[in-house]
Each structure stands twice: as C-alpha cells, then as structure tokens.
Amino acid sequence: MTDSTHDPMNMPTIILPRDGAESLKRAKMAAQVIADNRGKEIVILDLRKLTYAFDYFVIATGASNRQLHAMSDAVDELLEKEMKEKKLSTEGYQNSRWILCDYGDVVIHLFDEDTREYFRLEDLWGGADRVEFTPSVIE
C-alpha cells in the first residue's frame, strides 16, 4: 500500500506492517492499571488489521465519575510519567461519561456503564481480534 499525499516530492511512501509488540505491552500495562483501580469489563482490541491509525484500544467501565478520573489519572501516571509516552490528547475528562486518552498507537476508552452500552465500541470494531488479558491480583 502506498500513500503519496504527505511526501513533498510526490514520491510514494511505503507503509510497512507493524508488529505491535511495544504497543501491546503498553496496552496491557494500561489495562492492568485500570484493573488496579477497580475498572470492570476490561477489553483490549487489536486493530492493526483494520486501520493504520492505531494498534490497540483498551476499553473499560467505571462505576462513577470519581472512578473514571482515578483510572484516567493512573493511566497517565504510568504512560506519561513512568514510561515517558507522549499523550496526544484527552477528551471527555470534564464530563466523565467517556474519557478518551489518545497515546497514538494505543487509545484508552473509559466509560460509565450507560455510555459504554450506548456506543458499543466492541461491536463497532467487531472485526478486531480480542487480546487475552487477565488482571494480576495485587496483594
């Protein structure tokens, strides 16, 4: 597949497939932090076969605005401060029904129960493979 729209000399750019190992590691680490903050129904979707825009979605449900904020803040602490990943944007933090944290190749979606049911991202991206994820228990 080629794309010449961004090349100033109008030369085709070859898009190589990504292995996604590093982005998968970040997605699983984010999912674990969400689980540590009592996130529910955590799903990791592998979107590499469906889009070049990103590699993985991490989707989770929180019981309250406070919990959604705690999960979002914990993901930020892990990815931005500890792993030095650059966050491209955050959407919905103030409204706290759906917080989206965009780290480029990994996008985190934190929902309240009603909003998750309404948007049904897992169905919208139904062609995506689900990544096996079992949270570690913290003693």
Helices and strands as residue ranges (DSSP letters): E 2-3, E 13-14, H 21-36, E 40-46, E 56-62, H 65-76, I 77-82, E 89-91, E 98-102, E 106-112, H 113-119, H 121-124, E 129-131
